């Protein structure tokens, strides 16, 4: 994944296995399935964008398990 310098890469883990139909809600991200859960991984432009993703997760009724900063692009 090619990411511009300064853009942070996050892993957001939610309970359960999301199908690809959910991807449009998380533009620019990819899903990785681990141990029955889904990790939403990819670049996040800034803090408000991260907060927006977390709100979307709550609005969809998904259970948030963790948020992890993986590094900088």
Phi, psi and omega in degrees: 000122179272122182229139180296146177303141178091344178277133183271144178256127181241155169239118179247117184257129178237155181287137177095175184251109178276142176271168182296343179296341178278346185303324182299336178286344184231062184309134178084358182256169174229158179257139171233127181262127181221125174050040178084357179248172180242131172257124177263114190237136175158186183284142176235121188301314183198181183298316177300326178294320177296315179298322178297320178295320180293323175295317178301316178301316178295317180298328180279355179078020179277150178267115178284126179258320181195158172230126184226129174280121182267333181155189182247142180287000000 
